[in-house]
Amino acid sequence: MNALADRIDSLWRYKDFLPLDTSTISLGEGRTPLVPLTDTVSAKLDYLMPTLSFKDRGAVMLAELARRLGPDRVVADSTGNAGTSVAAYCARAGLPCTVYVPEGTPAQKTEQIRAHGARLVAVPGGREATALAARAAADEPGVFYASHVFNPYFLHGTKTYVYELWEDLGGRLPDALAVPVGNGTLLLGAALAVAELHARGLIETRPRLIAVQAEAVSPLAAAFHAGADDLLPADPATPAAPTLAEGIAIPRPPRARQILAAVRASGGTFLTVTEDDIHDAQRDLAARGLYVETTGVACWAAVRDGGDAVRGSVVVPLCGAGLKTGMAG
Ligand SMILES: Cc1ncc(COP(=O)(O)O)c(C=O)c1O
């Protein structure tokens, strides 16, 4: 740990563990504060990032890789925050960028994407249709597909969330990590970091992963509690309902098998939160001085009333700033 003391004050201090060891396009991402909420639950303020969400951890990796490869343009698809982040780092790298988002993405997020100079394509038909449109565009020559879902570099970026916790807690991790899960990039990054720290003998016990989904769109929670190792067949009779947590509203996450296996291997579980839980948690955090977007409050919504899954010390990420959605009403 002493070896870290003199390192740069961004996630690049963990360069020995990253697939790229330096970045000329860093915006100082990472090293977010950890603040206590209760005696046992702390929040890591990942909304205090250059583009106001945790996605900067992964997007800087993708954009740095793209910069080195020198494509004609970069394409990304997103529920909003990943696209914003890719747009910002592409702007920094001088790379033309197109971001596909589902129609209905909050105006604050689309405005931010455009502000960074990216071309915005709003796709009707939801998150799946958006991903298909981006993938078709990514097949064109000269395109770098900055996919936070498929590109493993993104997970090497998100894993720094756990490296920071390990450093801030004096070389240990909490008993449980609560993580919001849509496509699972923070969850899989966290699992990767835990595996690496354990393999290097830097932690003895591994934290439980408490994966959190909105009840309205909870395909992974349903599969987990059914004992399945992949998504259950989609039921056309119960389509995904709208949710305030639009950032984690992913009906068919492509990495479902990996996510389910990671949560099980950790001894963790899935929790779901209702729209009322999200609403109340956002108000509660704001009343404590923390202005967090509706998706970003999901983990606090899931753990704040305790329950068996929440025993021991727990860290919740507050993943996106309140300015991105405003209050839920
Ligand atoms: C604020 C916020 N929290 C959590 C997530 C979930 O991330 P993932 O889809 O990688 O699980 C997102 C994704 O956009 C988000 O914007």
Ligand as a Chemical Component Dictionary entry (heavy atoms), coordinates in Angstrom:
data_LIG
# 
_chem_comp.id                   LIG 
_chem_comp.type                 NON-POLYMER 
_chem_comp.pdbx_formal_charge   0 
_chem_comp.three_letter_code    LIG 
# 
loop_
_chem_comp_atom.comp_id 
_chem_comp_atom.atom_id 
_chem_comp_atom.alt_atom_id 
_chem_comp_atom.type_symbol 
_chem_comp_atom.charge 
_chem_comp_atom.model_Cartn_x 
_chem_comp_atom.model_Cartn_y 
_chem_comp_atom.model_Cartn_z 
_chem_comp_atom.pdbx_ordinal 
LIG C1 C1 C 0 -26.452 5.772  -12.530 1  
LIG C2 C2 C 0 -26.278 4.372  -12.999 2  
LIG N1 N1 N 0 -26.190 3.398  -12.097 3  
LIG C3 C3 C 0 -26.043 2.128  -12.468 4  
LIG C4 C4 C 0 -25.973 1.749  -13.798 5  
LIG C5 C5 C 0 -25.836 0.308  -14.123 6  
LIG O1 O1 O 0 -24.714 -0.050 -14.830 7  
LIG P1 P1 P 0 -24.680 -1.413 -15.608 8  
LIG O2 O2 O 0 -25.722 -1.328 -16.709 9  
LIG O3 O3 O 0 -23.344 -1.531 -16.178 10 
LIG O4 O4 O 0 -25.016 -2.501 -14.657 11 
LIG C6 C6 C 0 -26.058 2.722  -14.773 12 
LIG C7 C7 C 0 -25.961 2.370  -16.198 13 
LIG O5 O5 O 0 -26.166 3.202  -17.067 14 
LIG C8 C8 C 0 -26.221 4.077  -14.374 15 
LIG O6 O6 O 0 -26.316 5.056  -15.278 16 
# 
loop_
_chem_comp_bond.comp_id 
_chem_comp_bond.atom_id_1 
_chem_comp_bond.atom_id_2 
_chem_comp_bond.value_order 
_chem_comp_bond.pdbx_ordinal 
LIG C1 C2 SING 1  
LIG C2 N1 SING 2  
LIG C2 C8 DOUB 3  
LIG N1 C3 DOUB 4  
LIG C3 C4 SING 5  
LIG C4 C5 SING 6  
LIG C4 C6 DOUB 7  
LIG C5 O1 SING 8  
LIG O1 P1 SING 9  
LIG P1 O2 DOUB 10 
LIG P1 O3 SING 11 
LIG P1 O4 SING 12 
LIG C6 C7 SING 13 
LIG C6 C8 SING 14 
LIG C7 O5 DOUB 15 
LIG C8 O6 SING 16 
# 
